[in-house]
Amino acid sequence: MICIVDYGVGNIQAFLNLFKRVGIDARRADTPDSLSDAVRLVLPGVGHFDHAMERLNNSGMRPKLEELVLGAQVPVVGICVGMQMLAQGSDEGDLPGLNWVPGRVRAFANQPQSANLPMPHMGWNELQPSAHNKLFSKGFEENPQFYFLHSYYFDAEDKQDVAATASYGLDFDAVVSRGHIHGVQCHPEKSHHWGEQLLKNFVEL
């Protein structure tokens, strides 16, 4: 069962609609017990980093998620702020992240290459996938297009964890993969057939 983690942050219905459209069974999970049979986990997120972490911490689901992801090695993909939550922390807030993928979330506004660009980074942008990453293993032509909406980006500590980059003044880590733990900064639920294919590849890992 594909479980969309509903901790009060993120458009859960958009992901349920996407999975239904491509013929994959998925459901909302908003309690620890509802996560128990998950074989894949989707961790969405929007808005402020600290708000999202606080909602997850208060949801009662974090211990179960850590049991599944860190213990049972259940594959997970964090999306948008859900990706940023995989890091150790964020320049946007004070709370620690999940620390599942070593790295720090940084502000475009603090980088000289992007400081004068409009914020947020919004709209369609090309991804540059790394070679042989399983999230892009089939169904993609060169440089697929994805929809972005963010002012902060994941800066992976180990660049071997970077599955794809995009450019907004600087090249930034747009997709990370560390074993069975994945994160995408773009919005696959808003990225038409490219987003559908990315999530289908995740389900088939």
C-alpha positions in Angstrom: 0.0 0.0 0.0 1.2 3.5 -0.9 0.6 5.8 2.1 0.4 9.6 1.7 1.4 10.9 5.1 -1.2 13.4 6.2 0.1 15.5 9.2 -1.9 18.6 8.2 0.5 20.1 5.7 0.4 19.5 2.0 -2.3 18.8 -0.7 -2.9 15.1 0.1 -5.8 14.9 -2.4 -3.7 16.0 -5.3 -1.4 12.9 -4.7 -4.4 10.6 -4.3 -5.8 11.9 -7.6 -2.4 11.4 -9.3 -2.0 7.8 -8.1 -5.6 7.0 -9.1 -5.0 8.4 -12.6 -2.0 6.1 -13.1 -3.8 3.1 -11.6 -1.8 2.8 -8.4 -3.5 2.1 -5.1 -2.8 4.8 -2.5 -4.5 6.1 0.6 -4.2 8.8 3.2 -2.5 7.9 6.5 -3.0 10.2 9.5 -2.4 8.0 12.5 0.5 5.6 13.4 -1.8 2.6 12.9 -2.7 3.7 9.4 0.9 3.6 8.4 1.5 0.0 9.5 1.0 -1.7 6.1 2.9 0.9 4.1 5.2 -0.5 1.4 5.9 3.0 0.1 5.6 6.4 1.9 5.0 9.8 0.4 5.8 12.8 2.7 4.4 16.0 1.2 4.9 19.4 2.6 4.3 23.1 1.9 4.9 26.4 3.7 7.4 27.1 6.5 10.0 24.5 7.6 9.4 24.9 11.3 5.6 24.8 10.9 5.9 21.5 8.9 8.3 20.0 11.4 6.1 21.0 14.4 3.0 19.5 12.8 4.8 16.3 12.1 6.3 16.1 15.6 2.8 16.7 17.1 1.0 14.3 14.8 2.2 11.2 16.8 3.4 9.6 13.5 7.1 10.5 13.6 8.1 7.4 15.7 6.2 5.1 13.4 7.7 6.7 10.3 11.2 6.4 11.8 10.5 2.7 12.6 9.4 2.1 9.0 12.0 4.1 7.2 15.1 3.7 9.4 14.2 0.3 10.8 12.2 -1.6 8.1 13.8 0.3 5.2 10.4 1.2 3.7 11.1 3.5 0.7 10.0 7.1 1.2 9.9 10.2 -1.0 9.7 13.7 0.5 8.2 16.3 -1.7 8.8 20.1 -1.6 9.1 21.0 2.1 8.8 17.2 2.7 12.2 16.9 0.9 13.6 19.8 3.0 12.5 18.0 6.2 14.8 15.1 5.3 17.8 17.4 6.1 19.5 18.2 9.4 17.9 21.7 9.5 17.0 24.7 7.5 18.0 28.4 7.3 14.3 29.1 7.4 13.8 28.0 11.0 15.2 26.7 14.2 13.8 23.2 14.6 16.0 20.2 13.6 14.9 18.2 10.6 14.5 14.5 10.3 18.2 14.1 9.5 17.6 11.2 7.1 19.7 12.6 4.4 22.8 14.6 5.6 22.5 18.2 4.4 21.2 21.7 5.1 18.4 23.7 3.6 19.6 27.1 2.4 18.0 30.3 1.2 18.4 31.4 -2.4 18.4 35.0 -1.1 21.6 34.4 0.8 23.6 33.2 -2.3 25.2 35.8 -4.5 24.3 34.0 -7.7 20.6 34.0 -6.9 20.1 36.9 -4.4 18.8 39.3 -7.1 16.4 36.9 -8.8 12.6 37.0 -8.1 11.5 34.9 -5.1 10.1 32.4 -4.9 11.6 30.3 -7.7 8.3 29.6 -9.4 7.4 27.8 -12.6 8.8 25.2 -15.0 12.4 24.3 -15.0 14.6 21.6 -16.4 16.0 18.8 -14.3 19.5 17.4 -15.0 19.3 13.8 -13.7 22.5 12.0 -12.6 23.4 8.9 -14.5 21.7 5.6 -13.5 19.4 7.0 -10.8 16.4 4.7 -10.4 13.9 7.6 -10.1 14.7 8.5 -13.7 15.4 4.9 -14.9 12.6 4.8 -17.5 10.1 7.0 -19.2 12.2 10.2 -19.4 13.7 12.0 -22.3 16.7 14.2 -21.7 16.2 17.2 -19.3 12.6 16.7 -18.2 10.5 19.7 -17.1 9.1 20.0 -13.6 7.1 22.7 -11.7 8.8 24.4 -8.8 7.7 26.8 -6.1 10.3 27.5 -3.4 12.7 30.0 -1.9 14.9 27.5 -0.1 16.8 24.6 -1.5 18.4 21.3 -0.2 22.2 21.4 -0.1 23.3 17.8 0.3 26.4 17.1 2.4 27.4 14.2 0.2 27.0 15.0 -3.4 26.8 11.3 -4.2 23.2 11.6 -2.8 22.2 14.1 -5.5 19.9 12.4 -8.1 19.2 15.6 -10.1 20.0 19.2 -10.2 18.3 22.3 -11.5 19.5 25.9 -12.0 18.2 29.1 -10.5 21.2 31.5 -10.5 23.2 28.5 -9.1 22.9 24.8 -9.7 21.0 23.3 -6.7 20.2 19.8 -5.5 16.7 19.3 -6.8 16.4 15.6 -6.2 18.2 13.5 -3.6 18.4 9.7 -3.2 20.2 8.0 -0.3 19.4 4.3 -0.5 15.7 4.0 -0.1 15.2 7.6 1.0 14.4 10.1 -1.7 13.4 13.8 -1.9 12.2 16.0 -4.7 12.0 19.8 -4.5 9.7 20.1 -7.5 6.0 19.3 -7.4 5.3 16.0 -9.3 1.6 16.4 -8.7 1.7 19.6 -10.8 4.2 18.4 -13.4 1.9 16.5 -15.8 3.4 13.3 -17.3 6.9 13.9 -16.0 5.5 14.0 -12.4 3.4 10.9 -13.0 6.4 9.0 -14.4 8.7 10.0 -11.5 6.2 8.7 -8.9 5.6 5.5 -11.0 9.3 4.9 -11.0 9.4 5.4 -7.2 6.6 2.9 -6.7 8.5 0.4 -8.8 11.8 0.7 -7.0 
